[in-house]
Amino acid sequence: MKRTLVVFLALGLMAGALAVPAQAKKAKPVATTLYMHGTQPAGEAELPDTWLSSTWMTMDATKPTDAAPKSMFVTNYLAGPNTTCSGNGLVPTWRGTMAGTVKGTLTITLNTVGSPAAKLQADVFPDGNGGCESSLGSTGYTPPVATAVQDVPPGPGTTTFTFKNVNFKAAASLVIMLSIPGAPANPYQVRVLYDGAGFESSVKFSCIPASGSSCAS
């Protein structure tokens, strides 16, 4: 009888051990949308925070409800800001708190006002830390996991970036940075509108949470 009991207990332990990886395999991607927010009607007013203090604008899962959107000009002047950075507060940059593995298609949808023939670049950084690379050397720059240049419709419109087959992990955050490609040689003028009802600029993707049921906190 004791021997039979020991056998059953052993089988039970084996079944439990096998169940753990089986459950891990059942983890499914969760559809996630992070909306872009700001603290000032004009993003330029946030430069003391976004540039000097590196307190970038934020993204989270809360859909904007304000009647009027906020907006920011995509900096394009003189020598132009250094965009070989994993986030730079001199250009529109948002950081969203999240942890998980992003797989499949990632889409950035922006409400824009552009000059004729304008182009816009979007860079995606998991755990972007603001490190830059320049003629003076590197300060911890990490290249984006996805980058693209997109035509911006003249006047008010929507500019969409679609990145297919992405596969990356974010331990704590996701950073989106916008810039003018080839600035200042290219005289493009683009303003991005966000954080308002009807102007819900956002990033959408599927993500397997690092823990719990959601990638975004």
Order of alpha helices (4+ residues) and beta strands (2+ residues): alpha-beta-beta-beta-beta-beta-beta-beta-beta-beta-beta-beta-beta-beta
